[in-house]
């Protein structure tokens, strides 16, 4: 099984390109200059987030009202930067191309040296865009009032703040009780997020072409609780049994919020998937072998 691509190319002609990135990288100004040169040659309009525009003044500053009008978002950094950019454009169905400046870069498609070739491939309609499931997470009060909403490409984590100790969580799927979890917390992940925190907590690796929600307990205190795959259309809710506990919600490892006593977490599939770019020849399993050394039997050859 391979990750099933959406039709190659963009849904609309490439005209407006947003750029987000981590300004700490010393080589970033030079890479931005190369990207700007490609933009000039092809009459592309660049929109750089304010932090990047301060580093390299090309194009315009990316404002909130500009985001829905973008045709493509470029992210310069690691997977964390890509996740941040993904949450920015996910509500509008805008595709993302990640340029890896980090160490692992599991979600990013190209290296900085491949930037010009990747942009040429996008313009030629030779880039595939995989549709990745996104989670919509919300906090609901005891009175049934929706208080905060978040989007997550990787995962939504409910855990105790402060001192690390066990908490008890009641997990439901479409109002049917799944069970009461005694654990350090719970991870609700997408197939994309199956290779992140969920994997390190004992969850399965799930091909991103599948549609499901992965419920992975964090350090469960009983052998009877194990990771669970739920249909993507389920509406998952999590309630804390002890209301005096300080409970935190963390989204993609970057955004956090506190739950008040009586609050519950609601998680479901978001209305739109994220379109994530990959070059021809790149597949989920080739990336798994190359970056996570999955099935690394070749390391033992000749020993």
N, C-alpha and C positions, 0 to 999 in steps of 0.2 A: 504494500500500500504506500502511496506517495501523497504528499500534500497537494490537493487539487487546486490548480490555479484558476483565478478568474480570467476572462478573456484578456489577451495581451493588450497593452497600451492603455492610455487614459480614456475616460469616458468623454472628456472634452479636450480641445486643443490646449497644449501647455502654454500659458501666457503669464500667470501670476504664481510665483514660487515663494513660499514662506521659509524662513531659516531660523532654527533655534539651536542653541549649542552651549557648551560649557566654556567660558572665556579663559579658563586657567591654562589651557594648552598653548605652549609657546609657538607651535607650528600653525596654530589656527589662522592668524592673519594671512599667511601665505596661501593656505588652502582656500580661504574666502576670496582672495584676489583671483585665484584660478577659476573659482566658480563664477565670480563676477564677469570674468572675461568671456566665459561661455554664454552667460546671460546677455551680454552686449551683442555677441555675434548672432544670437537667435532672437533678439528683441524681446527678451523675457524681463518682466518686472519683478524685482526682488523686494521682499519685505523682511527685514532683520529685526529680531527682538531687540529691545533697547540695550541690553548688556552687550550684545554682539555689535550693534551699530556704534557703540562707544569705542569698540576695538577696531572696527573697520567700517568706515562711513561709506557704504555702498547702498544704493537703492533707498528705500524708505523705512522708517521705523514701523514695525508690526504692531498695530493696534487691535484691540478686541473686535472692533467693527470690520476689520480687514479679513479676519480669519474665515468667515463663511465664503468669501470670494476667491480663496486660494484654489489653485488646480493641483498643487503638490506641496508637501512639507518636507524639507530636508532637515535632518537632525545630525549635528556634529558632536560626537561624544560617545559614551558607552550605552549600554542597555537602559541605564537610568535616565539619560537624556531622551532616548527614544520613547520611553514610557511617559515622560512628562509631556513630550510633544504629542503623543498619541491621545492623551486625555484632552489636549487642547482642541484637536480637530475631529475627534471621534463623533461628536454630535452632528457633524456636517458631512460625513462620508468622504472626507478628503484623504487621499492616499499618502503614505509616508515612505520615504526612502532614507534609511539610516546609514550614516558614514561613521565607521568605527574608529574612535580615538582611544578607547578603553582597552582593558586586558582581554576579556572574553568576547564581548560583542556578539552574543548568541542571536540576538534579534536583528542586528544590523546587517545590511546586505553587502556593503563594499568597504574597502579600505580607502584612506585618503588618496593613495596613488591611483585608485580606480575611478576617481570622481568624474573626470572629463568623459571617460568611456561610458560610465553609467548614465550621465546626463544625455549623451548622444544616443544611447540605447532607449532611454525614455522618449526622446523626441522622435525616434524612428519606430516607436511602437513595439520594441523588442523586449520590454520588461514585463514580467508577470506580476500580478497583484493578487496575493492570497487574501481571502476574506477570513479574518480572525475574529472569533467571538469575543464580545465585550460584555462585562458584567455591569449592571446597574445596582448600586447599593444605597440603601436609605436607612435612616434612623427614625423609628416611629415611637412616639410617646405612649405611655400607658393609656391615655385617652384616645389613641388612634390618630393622632396628628403627626403628619410627616414633617420632620424637622430639617433634615439635611439630606442631600443626595450627592452621590459620587459616581464616577465611571472608573472601571478598572480593566486594564488589558491583561494583567497578570493575576492578581489575587486581592481578596478582601480578608483581613485577619482580625479576629476578635480575641483579645487577650487581656490579662490583668495588668494594670499599671502598678508602679511601685514595687513592693516586695514580690518576688517570684514564688508563687505557691498555687496549689490546685484550685480551680474553680469548677462549678457545675453548670452545665449549659443544657437547655432543652432545645433540641433541633427538630424542626418540622419541615415537611415537604408538602406543599399545597394543602396546608392545614392538617395533614396527618402526622402524628408524632413518629419520628424516626427513632428517637431514644434520648436518654439523658447521658451526657458525656461528662465524666470526671477527668479533666485534663488541664494542661496549662493554657489551653485556648483552642481555637479551630481556624483552619484556613479554608476558604471557599475560593477555588481557583478555576480559571479557564484552561482549556487544553494548552494554550500558549504558556500559561503560568505553571503548567505541570513540571517544567524543567527548572523552576525557581525554588521558592521556599517550600512548596509542597513536596518536591522531590527530596530535599534535605530532611524533611520530617517523615519520610517513609512512604510518600504517595507515589502513584504510578506515573510513568511517562505516557502521555496521550498524544497521538498524532493530531496536529492542529486542524486537520480537515474534519475531525469529529466534532459533534456538538453535544457538550455535556458540562455539568458542573461537578467539580471534584471537591468532596468534603473530606479534608484530612485533619484528624485531631493532632494537636501538638502534645507530645509526651503523654498519651493516655494512661490512666492509672488502673487499667484493667485490660486483659487480653481480649475481651469481648468487643472492644471498640477498635475498628480498623478503617482505613480510607474507603470511601464509598463514592461510586460514580452515579450521578443523578441525571435524568433527562434534562436537556437544556431548557425545556419549557416549564420546569418546576419553579415554584416560588418558594424559596427557602427562607425560613425565619429561625432566628436564634435568640433565645431568652436566657438571662442569667438567673439562676435559682436564688442566689443570695444577693438581695438588692443593696447591701451595704458595701459590696466590693467595688473598687475603682476599676472600671472596665474601659478599655480603649479600643477604638477601631482604627486600623491602619490600612491604607489603600496603596497598592503597588509599592509598599515600603517607603512612601514619600509623603503622603497626606494622612493626617491623623485627626481624630475627634474623640471626645469623651462621651460615654453614655451615662445618663442620669439614672437613678433608681427607677425601675419600671419600664425603661426603654427596651426596645428590641431591634435587632438588626434584620432587615429585609433585603434579600438578594435575588435577582432574576436576570435573565438575558436582556441586554440593552436592545433598543429598537434597531440600531444599525451596527453592522460589523465594522472593524477597522480593515482597510485595504493596505496590506504591508508588502512592499516591493521586494522582489528577488530576481536575480539575473537568470537567464537561461542556463540550465545545467545545475543550478543550486536547488537542492531538495532538503526537506526536513531531516531525512536520515543521513544525507551526506554531511550536513551541518552537525548532526548529533555525533557522528563518527569523528569528525575533524576537531570539534571544539570541546566535546565532553569525553572523547576517546571511548565512545560506546563500542562494546564488542571488540576491545583492543587486543585480539589474539595475536596480531602481527608483532606486538611488543615481545612476545615470548618465542617467536620463531628463531631457530638457531641456538637456543639455550639448552 
